[in-house]
C-alpha cells in the first residue's frame, strides 16, 4: 500500500480557551494570540491579536469567547479567529492548507459533537492536507519531561495538572494513554479568579465590573500564593498600610496626551504622580489565588488542588502505577505562574503523599507554551505522526467516522 504524501509543513495550534498558541513545528516558539472577539468603546470589533495591537483603550472592553465552561461551543466566533490566525499574513501565517498538516488541541473531556464540528471545519472549510486532533495534555506528554526532574527522556506514565482559563484538570497518562476514569476537574481557573478579584475590588475600592481586561492585568501583576494564608491575613488586619509589607499600589491605566498609558505596579522608590489613580491592594493579592487551594471559601463544593490531585491518583487501581504518577507530576497552564505557587503546592502535596512514595513536581520554564512545544516535537517526527493523523483523502473517502476511529472515543463521565 503506497504511503500518502506528507505535507510540506506542519502547523501546531494549541487552541486554548484564553489564548491560541500557534506556530510551525520548525520554529522555536509560538505566537500567542487572544482567543476572543473584543468590542471596544469605539464600537469596533477586534479579532484575536487585533485587540492587543490595534485597540487604544482597554477600558470597558466587552469580550466574546468561543469557549463556554471549557467547551468550544461557538464556532462562528472561533472560525473568525482562526481565519485571521491561519490565513491573514499580518499574524505571521499565510497558510496554504493544501500543503500543510495541522495538529490542533481540544479539551480533555470535550463533547463528541464539538469534536466532530472541529473535524468538519478542518477538512471541509479549510481543506488541510493532514490533521491530528488531541488534547493539550497529550502534547505536554510529547516533551522530554524527564528534563524537568534533572534527567532526560520521558516516562510513559505522567500526571499532568493543567490549570487553565476555564478550570484546572488533572489527567493521569498511563502507558502513553489518558486513563479517563481517574481524570478530575476542579472548577477553578483563571476566569473564576479574575471574576472574584473584579467583584472584590468593586466592593472595596472602585467599580470595575466592566473592566475585565484591566482586572486580569492586575491579577497577573499583583497576586501571589501565600505560604501561610492565616498568618498573612492576620498581618493585613494588624498592621497599618504604611507598615504592611504585603500592601501594593497599582497604578490604573489612563489616557494621556501621548496615548493610552498601561496599568502597572507603582515603583515605591519614585515619587507618585498626582495624576495617577492608585488602587491599593492588601489581602486581595493572596486571597484570590487561595481559591485554588480552598475553593470552599466561596461555596464551591470541591476539594483544593492538592487533594484533587490525590483523588485522581487514588482512582488508579494499580498501586505501582500510582507511585509512578506521583513521581512524574507536571504542572502547566497560566494559573501555575503565580509567585509562591510551586512552594505551596510542593508543601501541601507532600503532606498527603505516603511516606514510601517519592513525590516529584515538574514546572516547565514556560507553562503556557509547554503543550505547544510538545506538539512541535511531534510535528517533526513524521513517522510517529503519520500513524496518528488523518489525511484529507481518508476523510473524503470515509467521512467523519475516520476521525472517531483514528483519534479514539473519549469516555465522558462525571468528573469529581
ChimeraX attribute file (.defattr): number of C-alpha atoms within 10 A of each C-alpha:
attribute: neighborCount
match mode: 1-to-1
recipient: residues
	/A:1	3
	/A:2	4
	/A:3	6
	/A:4	11
	/A:5	10
	/A:6	15
	/A:7	17
	/A:8	11
	/A:9	19
	/A:10	26
	/A:11	24
	/A:12	28
	/A:13	28
	/A:14	28
	/A:15	23
	/A:16	25
	/A:17	24
	/A:18	20
	/A:19	19
	/A:20	25
	/A:21	24
	/A:22	25
	/A:23	25
	/A:24	25
	/A:25	25
	/A:26	14
	/A:27	10
	/A:28	9
	/A:29	16
	/A:30	19
	/A:31	17
	/A:32	17
	/A:33	22
	/A:34	20
	/A:35	26
	/A:36	25
	/A:37	22
	/A:38	23
	/A:39	19
	/A:40	19
	/A:41	14
	/A:42	10
	/A:43	10
	/A:44	11
	/A:45	18
	/A:46	19
	/A:47	24
	/A:48	25
	/A:49	24
	/A:50	18
	/A:51	22
	/A:52	15
	/A:53	9
	/A:54	9
	/A:55	19
	/A:56	15
	/A:57	19
	/A:58	22
	/A:59	17
	/A:60	16
	/A:61	20
	/A:62	17
	/A:63	15
	/A:64	16
	/A:65	19
	/A:66	21
	/A:67	20
	/A:68	12
	/A:69	12
	/A:70	21
	/A:71	18
	/A:72	22
	/A:73	17
	/A:74	14
	/A:75	17
	/A:76	9
	/A:77	17
	/A:78	22
	/A:79	15
	/A:80	14
	/A:81	24
	/A:82	19
	/A:83	14
	/A:84	20
	/A:85	26
	/A:86	20
	/A:87	17
	/A:88	13
	/A:89	11
	/A:90	11
	/A:91	15
	/A:92	14
	/A:93	17
	/A:94	13
	/A:95	20
	/A:96	16
	/A:97	21
	/A:98	14
	/A:99	16
	/A:100	19
	/A:101	28
	/A:102	24
	/A:103	26
	/A:104	24
	/A:105	23
	/A:106	23
	/A:107	19
	/A:108	23
	/A:109	19
	/A:110	16
	/A:111	16
	/A:112	14
	/A:113	10
	/A:114	16
	/A:115	18
	/A:116	14
	/A:117	14
	/A:118	19
	/A:119	23
	/A:120	16
	/A:121	14
	/A:122	18
	/A:123	21
	/A:124	13
	/A:125	11
	/A:126	17
	/A:127	19
	/A:128	21
	/A:129	24
	/A:130	28
	/A:131	26
	/A:132	22
	/A:133	22
	/A:134	20
	/A:135	18
	/A:136	26
	/A:137	28
	/A:138	21
	/A:139	22
	/A:140	24
	/A:141	24
	/A:142	23
	/A:143	22
	/A:144	15
	/A:145	23
	/A:146	14
	/A:147	13
	/A:148	20
	/A:149	15
	/A:150	8
	/A:151	10
	/A:152	11
	/A:153	12
	/A:154	16
	/A:155	20
	/A:156	15
	/A:157	23
	/A:158	28
	/A:159	27
	/A:160	27
	/A:161	22
	/A:162	26
	/A:163	27
	/A:164	23
	/A:165	24
	/A:166	22
	/A:167	21
	/A:168	24
	/A:169	28
	/A:170	28
	/A:171	28
	/A:172	32
	/A:173	22
	/A:174	19
	/A:175	12
	/A:176	14
	/A:177	14
	/A:178	22
	/A:179	16
	/A:180	21
	/A:181	16
	/A:182	21
	/A:183	28
	/A:184	23
	/A:185	24
	/A:186	23
	/A:187	21
	/A:188	26
	/A:189	23
	/A:190	24
	/A:191	20
	/A:192	17
	/A:193	21
	/A:194	23
	/A:195	17
	/A:196	19
	/A:197	24
	/A:198	23
	/A:199	16
	/A:200	18
	/A:201	19
	/A:202	14
	/A:203	12
	/A:204	10
	/A:205	12
	/A:206	12
	/A:207	13
	/A:208	18
	/A:209	16
	/A:210	14
	/A:211	15
	/A:212	19
	/A:213	16
	/A:214	20
	/A:215	23
	/A:216	18
	/A:217	14
	/A:218	22
	/A:219	23
	/A:220	16
	/A:221	16
	/A:222	21
	/A:223	23
	/A:224	20
	/A:225	25
	/A:226	21
	/A:227	17
	/A:228	10
	/A:229	14
	/A:230	9
	/A:231	11
	/A:232	18
	/A:233	17
	/A:234	11
	/A:235	17
	/A:236	17
	/A:237	13
	/A:238	11
	/A:239	12
	/A:240	11
	/A:241	15
	/A:242	7
	/A:243	11
	/A:244	14
	/A:245	13
	/A:246	17
	/A:247	18
	/A:248	21
	/A:249	17
	/A:250	20
	/A:251	21
	/A:252	18
	/A:253	18
	/A:254	16
	/A:255	11
	/A:256	9
	/A:257	6
	/A:258	6
	/A:259	10
	/A:260	14
	/A:261	16
	/A:262	14
	/A:263	19
	/A:264	16
	/A:265	16
	/A:266	19
	/A:267	12
	/A:268	9
	/A:269	6
	/A:270	7
	/A:271	8
	/A:272	13
	/A:273	10
	/A:274	7
	/A:275	8
	/A:276	14
	/A:277	15
	/A:278	19
	/A:279	17
	/A:280	16
	/A:281	20
	/A:282	22
	/A:283	18
	/A:284	22
	/A:285	21
	/A:286	24
	/A:287	23
	/A:288	20
	/A:289	27
	/A:290	21
	/A:291	21
	/A:292	27
	/A:293	20
	/A:294	20
	/A:295	19
	/A:296	13
	/A:297	12
	/A:298	9
	/A:299	8
	/A:300	14
	/A:301	13
	/A:302	17
	/A:303	17
	/A:304	18
	/A:305	25
	/A:306	21
	/A:307	16
	/A:308	22
	/A:309	27
	/A:310	17
	/A:311	17
	/A:312	25
	/A:313	25
	/A:314	13
	/A:315	16
	/A:316	19
	/A:317	10
	/A:318	10
	/A:319	11
	/A:320	10
	/A:321	17
	/A:322	22
	/A:323	18
	/A:324	21
	/A:325	26
	/A:326	24
	/A:327	20
	/A:328	25
	/A:329	25
	/A:330	26
	/A:331	23
	/A:332	27
	/A:333	23
	/A:334	19
	/A:335	24
	/A:336	24
	/A:337	20
	/A:338	18
	/A:339	15
	/A:340	15
	/A:341	18
	/A:342	16
	/A:343	12
	/A:344	17
	/A:345	18
	/A:346	14
	/A:347	12
	/A:348	15
	/A:349	18
	/A:350	18
	/A:351	11
	/A:352	12
	/A:353	15
	/A:354	10
	/A:355	9
	/A:356	7
	/A:357	14
	/A:358	14
	/A:359	18
	/A:360	17
	/A:361	20
	/A:362	19
	/A:363	18
	/A:364	17
	/A:365	11
	/A:366	14
	/A:367	20
	/A:368	23
	/A:369	23
	/A:370	26
	/A:371	27
	/A:372	31
	/A:373	25
	/A:374	22
	/A:375	31
	/A:376	28
	/A:377	17
	/A:378	20
	/A:379	24
	/A:380	15
	/A:381	12
	/A:382	13
	/A:383	10
	/A:384	11
	/A:385	16
	/A:386	17
	/A:387	10
	/A:388	15
	/A:389	19
	/A:390	24
	/A:391	24
	/A:392	19
	/A:393	13
	/A:394	15
	/A:395	19
	/A:396	12
	/A:397	10
	/A:398	10
	/A:399	14
	/A:400	16
	/A:401	12
	/A:402	17
	/A:403	24
	/A:404	15
	/A:405	10
	/A:406	14
	/A:407	15
	/A:408	11
	/A:409	10
	/A:410	14
	/A:411	15
	/A:412	14
	/A:413	10
	/A:414	10
	/A:415	14
	/A:416	15
